Amino acid sequence: MAPKKRHDAPENRKQNPKIHKAVSLFTILCWMGSIAYATYVVIAHLAINYLLFPMGTLPRNTATAAVILALYFAFMTMMMACYLRLAVTLGMEPGYMPLGSRFTQMKKKRYADPEKRAAFQHPNGPENLQNNTSSLTTPYPPCLTASIAQSRIRGSFGYISRHRDIAASQLRAMTQRDYYLCQENGYPPWCEHCFNWKEDRAHHCSEMNRCVRRMDHYCPWVGGMVSEAGFKFFIQFTGWAGVYCLYLLIITSVFFADMNRHEIPVNRNIITVLPLAGLFGVFCFGMFGTSIPLLARNLTTVEDIDSKAKVWTLALRVPEGFPLESLAPGVRAITWPSNPPQSYAILYTRKGENPFDIGRKENVSEVMGSSLWNWLLPFSRSPVTIHRSIEQGWYPINKKMHARLQKEAGLVV
Protein backbone atom coordinates (compact mmCIF):
# COMPACT_ATOMS: atom_id res chain seq x y z
CA MET A 1 0.00 0.00 0.00
CA ALA A 2 1.39 3.37 -1.01
CA PRO A 3 2.21 5.74 1.84
CA LYS A 4 0.38 9.00 2.28
CA LYS A 5 1.53 11.82 0.09
CA ARG A 6 4.26 13.77 1.76
CA HIS A 7 4.50 17.53 1.61
CA ASP A 8 7.70 19.40 0.95
CA ALA A 9 8.73 22.61 2.62
CA PRO A 10 6.26 25.45 2.15
CA GLU A 11 7.00 26.59 -1.38
CA ASN A 12 3.84 28.46 -2.28
CA ARG A 13 4.18 31.43 0.02
CA LYS A 14 4.57 34.67 -1.91
CA GLN A 15 7.27 36.93 -0.53
CA ASN A 16 8.61 40.28 -1.64
CA PRO A 17 12.22 39.94 -2.89
CA LYS A 18 12.82 43.66 -2.21
CA ILE A 19 12.32 43.09 1.51
CA HIS A 20 14.90 40.31 1.55
CA LYS A 21 17.36 42.44 -0.42
CA ALA A 22 16.91 45.28 2.07
CA VAL A 23 17.40 42.95 5.04
CA SER A 24 20.46 41.42 3.37
CA LEU A 25 21.97 44.83 2.68
CA PHE A 26 21.43 45.90 6.30
CA THR A 27 22.94 42.63 7.57
CA ILE A 28 25.98 42.92 5.30
CA LEU A 29 26.58 46.54 6.36
CA CYS A 30 26.34 45.60 10.05
CA TRP A 31 28.72 42.66 9.54
CA MET A 32 31.30 44.68 7.58
CA GLY A 33 30.99 47.61 9.96
CA SER A 34 31.63 45.33 12.94
CA ILE A 35 34.73 43.86 11.29
CA ALA A 36 36.09 47.31 10.45
CA TYR A 37 35.43 48.52 13.99
CA ALA A 38 37.07 45.44 15.54
CA THR A 39 40.12 45.89 13.29
CA TYR A 40 40.42 49.50 14.39
CA VAL A 41 40.24 48.51 18.07
CA VAL A 42 42.84 45.75 17.73
CA ILE A 43 45.32 47.92 15.82
CA ALA A 44 44.86 51.30 17.49
CA HIS A 45 43.94 50.48 21.06
CA LEU A 46 45.49 47.07 21.74
CA ALA A 47 48.58 46.95 19.55
CA ILE A 48 49.59 50.60 19.42
CA ASN A 49 48.21 52.31 22.53
CA TYR A 50 48.64 49.41 24.95
CA LEU A 51 51.53 47.25 23.69
CA LEU A 52 53.76 49.51 21.59
CA PHE A 53 53.23 52.79 23.47
CA PRO A 54 51.92 51.77 26.91
CA MET A 55 50.88 54.18 29.61
CA GLY A 56 52.92 54.77 32.74
CA THR A 57 55.70 52.33 33.62
CA LEU A 58 54.42 49.34 31.63
CA PRO A 59 57.10 47.83 29.37
CA ARG A 60 56.91 48.04 25.61
CA ASN A 61 56.01 44.68 24.06
CA THR A 62 56.72 44.75 20.34
CA ALA A 63 56.88 40.95 19.83
CA THR A 64 53.47 40.39 21.42
CA ALA A 65 51.94 43.11 19.28
CA ALA A 66 53.42 41.57 16.10
CA VAL A 67 52.14 38.09 16.94
CA ILE A 68 48.66 39.35 17.84
CA LEU A 69 48.37 41.37 14.63
CA ALA A 70 49.75 38.54 12.47
CA LEU A 71 47.26 36.02 13.85
CA TYR A 72 44.42 38.53 13.67
CA PHE A 73 44.97 39.32 10.01
CA ALA A 74 45.54 35.66 9.17
CA PHE A 75 42.16 34.66 10.60
CA MET A 76 40.45 37.70 9.12
CA THR A 77 41.96 37.00 5.68
CA MET A 78 40.72 33.40 5.70
CA MET A 79 37.28 34.51 6.81
CA MET A 80 37.02 37.23 4.17
CA ALA A 81 38.38 34.94 1.43
CA CYS A 82 35.67 32.38 2.20
CA TYR A 83 33.06 35.13 2.40
CA LEU A 84 34.02 36.63 -0.95
CA ARG A 85 34.13 33.20 -2.61
CA LEU A 86 30.69 32.45 -1.19
CA ALA A 87 29.29 35.77 -2.40
CA VAL A 88 30.77 35.34 -5.89
CA THR A 89 29.54 31.75 -6.12
CA LEU A 90 26.01 32.65 -5.07
CA GLY A 91 26.02 35.43 -7.64
CA MET A 92 27.47 33.42 -10.53
CA GLU A 93 26.19 29.93 -9.68
CA PRO A 94 22.94 30.38 -7.76
CA GLY A 95 21.76 26.91 -8.79
CA TYR A 96 18.55 28.12 -10.42
CA MET A 97 16.48 25.70 -12.45
CA PRO A 98 15.51 27.05 -15.89
CA LEU A 99 12.12 28.70 -16.18
CA GLY A 100 9.50 27.09 -18.39
CA SER A 101 8.70 28.65 -21.75
CA ARG A 102 5.30 29.86 -20.62
CA PHE A 103 6.43 31.44 -17.35
CA THR A 104 6.31 34.99 -18.73
CA GLN A 105 3.01 34.45 -20.49
CA MET A 106 1.37 32.99 -17.40
CA LYS A 107 2.79 35.77 -15.25
CA LYS A 108 1.19 38.36 -17.52
CA LYS A 109 -2.21 36.73 -17.90
CA ARG A 110 -2.81 35.75 -14.26
CA TYR A 111 -5.91 33.68 -15.02
CA ALA A 112 -8.66 34.45 -12.54
CA ASP A 113 -10.65 31.38 -13.56
CA PRO A 114 -9.16 28.41 -11.63
CA GLU A 115 -10.35 25.98 -14.30
CA LYS A 116 -8.50 27.85 -17.04
CA ARG A 117 -5.45 28.14 -14.85
CA ALA A 118 -5.50 24.42 -14.16
CA ALA A 119 -5.88 23.67 -17.88
CA PHE A 120 -2.94 25.96 -18.60
CA GLN A 121 -0.75 24.22 -16.03
CA HIS A 122 -1.80 20.61 -16.51
CA PRO A 123 0.82 18.50 -18.33
CA ASN A 124 -1.89 16.46 -20.08
CA GLY A 125 -3.64 19.51 -21.49
CA PRO A 126 -7.16 20.89 -21.06
CA GLU A 127 -8.78 17.93 -22.80
CA ASN A 128 -8.13 15.74 -19.73
CA LEU A 129 -9.71 18.05 -17.14
CA GLN A 130 -13.15 16.51 -17.57
CA ASN A 131 -11.91 13.11 -16.46
CA ASN A 132 -9.55 14.32 -13.76
CA THR A 133 -11.16 15.88 -10.71
CA SER A 134 -7.79 16.48 -9.06
CA SER A 135 -6.60 18.82 -11.81
CA LEU A 136 -7.72 21.94 -10.00
CA THR A 137 -5.44 21.29 -7.05
CA THR A 138 -2.41 19.58 -8.57
CA PRO A 139 -0.57 19.88 -11.88
CA TYR A 140 0.07 16.13 -12.11
CA PRO A 141 -1.84 13.61 -14.20
CA PRO A 142 -3.51 10.62 -12.52
CA CYS A 143 -1.37 7.66 -11.40
CA LEU A 144 -0.07 5.63 -14.29
CA THR A 145 0.22 1.85 -14.30
CA ALA A 146 1.67 -0.63 -16.73
CA SER A 147 -1.76 -1.01 -18.36
CA ILE A 148 -2.12 2.69 -19.28
CA ALA A 149 -2.39 3.11 -23.07
CA GLN A 150 0.77 4.40 -24.72
CA SER A 151 -1.27 6.92 -26.69
CA ARG A 152 -2.18 8.71 -23.44
CA ILE A 153 1.47 9.11 -22.52
CA ARG A 154 2.44 10.15 -26.05
CA GLY A 155 -0.33 12.73 -25.87
CA SER A 156 1.18 14.13 -22.70
CA PHE A 157 4.57 14.43 -24.37
CA GLY A 158 2.96 16.03 -27.41
CA TYR A 159 1.28 18.69 -25.30
CA ILE A 160 4.51 19.43 -23.48
CA SER A 161 6.45 19.57 -26.76
CA ARG A 162 4.03 22.04 -28.31
CA HIS A 163 3.64 24.36 -25.35
CA ARG A 164 6.65 23.87 -23.07
CA ASP A 165 9.81 23.19 -25.04
CA ILE A 166 12.09 23.86 -22.06
CA ALA A 167 9.98 21.68 -19.78
CA ALA A 168 9.89 18.99 -22.48
CA SER A 169 13.67 18.82 -22.78
CA GLN A 170 14.00 18.82 -19.00
CA LEU A 171 11.53 15.95 -18.68
CA ARG A 172 13.19 13.89 -21.41
CA ALA A 173 16.59 14.32 -19.78
CA MET A 174 15.24 13.25 -16.39
CA THR A 175 13.41 10.21 -17.76
CA GLN A 176 16.48 8.75 -19.46
CA ARG A 177 18.38 8.09 -16.25
CA ASP A 178 18.70 5.03 -14.10
CA TYR A 179 16.61 6.68 -11.38
CA TYR A 180 14.95 9.96 -10.45
CA LEU A 181 12.80 11.32 -7.65
CA CYS A 182 9.14 11.31 -8.55
CA GLN A 183 5.59 11.70 -7.31
CA GLU A 184 3.37 8.71 -6.69
CA ASN A 185 2.26 8.83 -10.32
CA GLY A 186 5.79 8.45 -11.67
CA TYR A 187 6.12 12.02 -12.90
CA PRO A 188 8.90 14.22 -11.50
CA PRO A 189 7.67 17.02 -9.22
CA TRP A 190 6.24 19.99 -11.12
CA CYS A 191 6.67 23.64 -10.07
CA GLU A 192 3.57 25.68 -10.85
CA HIS A 193 5.53 28.90 -10.27
CA CYS A 194 8.50 28.25 -12.58
CA PHE A 195 6.54 26.10 -15.09
CA ASN A 196 9.13 23.38 -15.18
CA TRP A 197 9.88 19.96 -13.73
CA LYS A 198 11.98 19.94 -10.60
CA GLU A 199 15.37 18.29 -10.71
CA ASP A 200 16.22 15.80 -7.97
CA ARG A 201 16.48 17.59 -4.59
CA ALA A 202 15.39 20.93 -6.08
CA HIS A 203 12.95 23.14 -4.17
CA HIS A 204 11.18 26.38 -4.96
CA CYS A 205 12.67 29.32 -3.05
CA SER A 206 9.99 31.83 -2.09
CA GLU A 207 12.63 34.51 -1.39
CA MET A 208 14.12 34.30 -4.91
CA ASN A 209 10.94 33.02 -6.61
CA ARG A 210 12.95 30.33 -8.43
CA CYS A 211 13.52 26.61 -8.10
CA VAL A 212 17.00 25.96 -6.73
CA ARG A 213 19.10 22.80 -7.05
CA ARG A 214 19.94 21.22 -3.68
CA MET A 215 18.53 24.26 -1.90
CA ASP A 216 19.72 24.68 1.67
CA HIS A 217 18.61 28.09 2.94
CA TYR A 218 18.51 31.77 2.11
CA CYS A 219 21.53 33.55 3.59
CA PRO A 220 21.02 37.26 4.38
CA TRP A 221 24.75 37.61 5.14
CA VAL A 222 25.50 37.46 1.41
CA GLY A 223 22.03 38.10 0.01
CA GLY A 224 21.66 34.83 -1.86
CA MET A 225 20.49 31.24 -1.74
CA VAL A 226 22.94 28.65 -0.45
CA SER A 227 22.62 25.71 -2.85
CA GLU A 228 24.79 22.93 -4.23
CA ALA A 229 27.57 25.27 -5.41
CA GLY A 230 27.74 27.46 -2.30
CA PHE A 231 27.23 25.02 0.59
CA LYS A 232 30.96 24.19 0.76
CA PHE A 233 31.96 27.85 1.00
CA PHE A 234 29.19 28.57 3.50
CA ILE A 235 30.62 25.91 5.82
CA GLN A 236 34.13 27.31 5.38
CA PHE A 237 32.94 30.87 5.98
CA THR A 238 31.02 30.10 9.16
CA GLY A 239 33.92 27.98 10.45
CA TRP A 240 36.60 30.61 9.86
CA ALA A 241 34.27 33.39 11.05
CA GLY A 242 33.74 31.47 14.28
CA VAL A 243 37.53 31.07 14.73
CA TYR A 244 38.02 34.79 14.01
CA CYS A 245 35.40 35.81 16.58
CA LEU A 246 36.80 33.39 19.15
CA TYR A 247 40.31 34.79 18.69
CA LEU A 248 39.00 38.35 18.96
CA LEU A 249 37.09 37.42 22.12
CA ILE A 250 40.19 35.83 23.68
CA ILE A 251 42.61 38.71 23.06
CA THR A 252 40.16 41.41 24.17
CA SER A 253 39.29 39.42 27.31
CA VAL A 254 42.96 38.86 28.18
CA PHE A 255 43.88 42.52 27.81
CA PHE A 256 40.72 43.63 29.58
CA ALA A 257 41.79 41.53 32.58
CA ASP A 258 45.39 42.77 32.28
CA MET A 259 44.27 46.39 32.35
CA ASN A 260 42.21 45.75 35.46
CA ARG A 261 45.16 44.04 37.10
CA HIS A 262 47.41 47.05 36.46
CA GLU A 263 44.61 49.43 37.47
CA ILE A 264 44.61 51.07 34.06
CA PRO A 265 41.32 52.65 32.88
CA VAL A 266 39.78 50.20 30.43
CA ASN A 267 39.17 51.62 26.98
CA ARG A 268 35.45 51.66 26.20
CA ASN A 269 36.14 50.48 22.66
CA ILE A 270 37.55 47.22 24.04
CA ILE A 271 34.46 46.82 26.21
CA THR A 272 32.27 47.28 23.10
CA VAL A 273 34.17 44.64 21.08
CA LEU A 274 33.73 41.96 23.76
CA PRO A 275 29.95 41.43 23.37
CA LEU A 276 30.17 41.88 19.58
CA ALA A 277 32.76 39.12 19.30
CA GLY A 278 30.77 36.87 21.61
CA LEU A 279 27.48 37.45 19.80
CA PHE A 280 28.83 36.89 16.28
CA GLY A 281 30.95 33.99 17.48
CA VAL A 282 27.99 32.13 18.97
CA PHE A 283 25.99 32.70 15.79
CA CYS A 284 28.78 31.59 13.44
CA PHE A 285 29.68 28.50 15.45
CA GLY A 286 25.98 27.71 15.71
CA MET A 287 25.56 27.79 11.93
CA PHE A 288 28.76 25.81 11.48
CA GLY A 289 27.69 23.26 14.07
CA THR A 290 24.30 22.70 12.44
CA SER A 291 25.85 22.39 8.95
CA ILE A 292 28.35 19.67 9.84
CA PRO A 293 25.72 17.00 10.75
CA LEU A 294 23.84 17.83 7.54
CA LEU A 295 27.08 17.45 5.60
CA ALA A 296 27.82 14.09 7.21
CA ARG A 297 24.30 12.79 6.42
CA ASN A 298 24.12 14.35 2.93
CA LEU A 299 21.04 16.41 3.70
CA THR A 300 20.06 20.03 3.26
CA THR A 301 18.29 22.21 5.81
CA VAL A 302 15.05 21.84 3.83
CA GLU A 303 15.36 18.05 3.62
CA ASP A 304 16.20 17.75 7.31
CA ILE A 305 12.91 19.31 8.42
CA ASP A 306 11.02 16.00 8.28
CA SER A 307 13.91 13.63 7.55
CA LYS A 308 12.99 11.19 10.34
CA ALA A 309 9.47 10.69 8.99
CA LYS A 310 10.02 11.28 5.27
CA VAL A 311 9.41 8.57 2.72
CA TRP A 312 11.07 9.25 -0.64
CA THR A 313 9.45 8.12 -3.89
CA LEU A 314 11.86 6.96 -6.58
CA ALA A 315 11.45 5.77 -10.13
CA LEU A 316 13.94 3.00 -10.95
CA ARG A 317 14.69 2.04 -14.53
CA VAL A 318 13.24 -1.27 -15.66
CA PRO A 319 15.73 -3.22 -17.81
CA GLU A 320 14.92 -3.22 -21.51
CA GLY A 321 12.85 -6.23 -22.45
CA PHE A 322 11.74 -6.91 -18.87
CA PRO A 323 7.99 -7.72 -18.85
CA LEU A 324 6.14 -5.28 -16.60
CA GLU A 325 3.70 -8.00 -15.53
CA SER A 326 6.67 -9.72 -13.84
CA LEU A 327 7.08 -6.86 -11.36
CA ALA A 328 6.39 -7.71 -7.73
CA PRO A 329 2.72 -7.50 -6.70
CA GLY A 330 1.64 -3.94 -5.90
CA VAL A 331 4.54 -2.31 -7.75
CA ARG A 332 3.38 0.26 -10.28
CA ALA A 333 5.25 1.41 -13.36
CA ILE A 334 5.29 4.22 -15.86
CA THR A 335 6.46 3.97 -19.47
CA TRP A 336 7.87 6.95 -21.32
CA PRO A 337 7.61 7.07 -25.16
CA SER A 338 11.33 7.37 -25.79
CA ASN A 339 13.10 5.41 -28.49
CA PRO A 340 12.99 2.66 -27.40
CA PRO A 341 10.21 3.15 -24.79
CA GLN A 342 11.59 3.22 -21.26
CA SER A 343 9.73 1.96 -18.20
CA TYR A 344 10.31 2.82 -14.55
CA ALA A 345 9.13 1.07 -11.41
CA ILE A 346 7.70 3.42 -8.75
CA LEU A 347 9.14 2.49 -5.36
CA TYR A 348 9.36 3.89 -1.84
CA THR A 349 12.18 4.12 0.66
CA ARG A 350 11.75 3.15 4.27
CA LYS A 351 10.54 5.75 6.74
CA GLY A 352 13.40 8.08 7.62
CA GLU A 353 15.76 6.52 5.07
CA ASN A 354 17.88 8.97 3.09
CA PRO A 355 18.55 7.65 -0.42
CA PHE A 356 21.43 10.11 -0.92
CA ASP A 357 23.39 8.99 2.15
CA ILE A 358 26.32 7.22 0.45
CA GLY A 359 28.51 6.96 3.55
CA ARG A 360 29.93 9.58 5.89
CA LYS A 361 33.30 9.88 4.15
CA GLU A 362 31.74 9.97 0.68
CA ASN A 363 29.12 12.49 1.82
CA VAL A 364 31.81 14.90 3.01
CA SER A 365 33.99 14.37 -0.05
CA GLU A 366 31.04 14.97 -2.37
CA VAL A 367 30.65 18.52 -1.04
CA MET A 368 34.01 19.56 0.42
CA GLY A 369 36.49 17.60 -1.70
CA SER A 370 38.83 14.74 -0.87
CA SER A 371 41.81 16.58 0.68
CA LEU A 372 42.32 18.60 3.84
CA TRP A 373 43.34 21.64 1.77
CA ASN A 374 40.00 21.52 -0.05
CA TRP A 375 38.23 21.44 3.30
CA LEU A 376 40.08 24.48 4.67
CA LEU A 377 40.72 26.69 1.63
CA PRO A 378 38.03 28.21 -0.64
CA PHE A 379 39.84 27.63 -3.93
CA SER A 380 38.33 24.60 -5.66
CA ARG A 381 34.69 24.17 -6.66
CA SER A 382 32.49 21.79 -4.77
CA PRO A 383 32.59 18.35 -6.45
CA VAL A 384 28.81 18.05 -6.04
CA THR A 385 28.40 20.56 -8.89
CA ILE A 386 30.26 18.30 -11.34
CA HIS A 387 27.57 15.90 -12.53
CA ARG A 388 29.69 13.29 -14.29
CA SER A 389 27.05 10.56 -14.55
CA ILE A 390 23.85 12.35 -15.45
CA GLU A 391 22.61 9.25 -17.26
CA GLN A 392 22.77 7.38 -13.94
CA GLY A 393 21.27 10.09 -11.73
CA TRP A 394 21.74 13.75 -10.92
CA TYR A 395 23.11 12.79 -7.50
CA PRO A 396 24.48 9.37 -6.47
CA ILE A 397 22.25 7.28 -4.22
CA ASN A 398 22.97 4.60 -1.65
CA LYS A 399 24.00 1.43 -3.51
CA LYS A 400 22.67 -0.97 -0.85
CA MET A 401 19.30 0.76 -0.84
CA HIS A 402 19.24 0.76 -4.65
CA ALA A 403 19.92 -2.98 -4.74
CA ARG A 404 17.26 -3.64 -2.08
CA LEU A 405 14.61 -1.66 -3.95
CA GLN A 406 15.40 -3.50 -7.18
CA LYS A 407 15.00 -6.80 -5.36
CA GLU A 408 11.73 -5.73 -3.74
CA ALA A 409 10.39 -4.70 -7.15
CA GLY A 410 11.32 -8.06 -8.65
CA LEU A 411 13.81 -6.51 -11.07
CA VAL A 412 16.60 -8.79 -9.84
CA VAL A 413 16.57 -12.20 -8.25
Buried (B, 14 or more C-beta within 10 A) or exposed (E): EEEEEEEBBEBEEEEEEEEBEEBBEEBBEEBEEBBEBBBEBBBEBBBBBBBBEBEEEBEEBEEBBEEBBEEBBEBBEBBBBBBBBBBBBBEEBBBBBBBBBBBEEBEEEEEEEEEEBBBBBBBBBBEBBEEBEEBBEBBBBBBBBBEBEEEEBEBBBBBBBEBBEBBBBBBBBBBBBBBBBBBBBBBBBBBBBBBBBBBBBBBBBBBBBBBBBBBBBBBBBBBBBBBBBBBBBBBBBBBBBBBBBBBBBEBBBEBBEEBEEEEBEEBEBBEBBBEBBBEBBBBBBEBBEEBEEBBBBBBBBBBBBBBEEBBBBBBBBBEEEBEBEEBEEEBBBBBBBEEEEBBBBBBBBEEEBBBBBBBEEEBBBBBBBEEEEBBBBBEEBBBBBEBEEEEBBBBBBBEEBBEBBBEBBBBEE
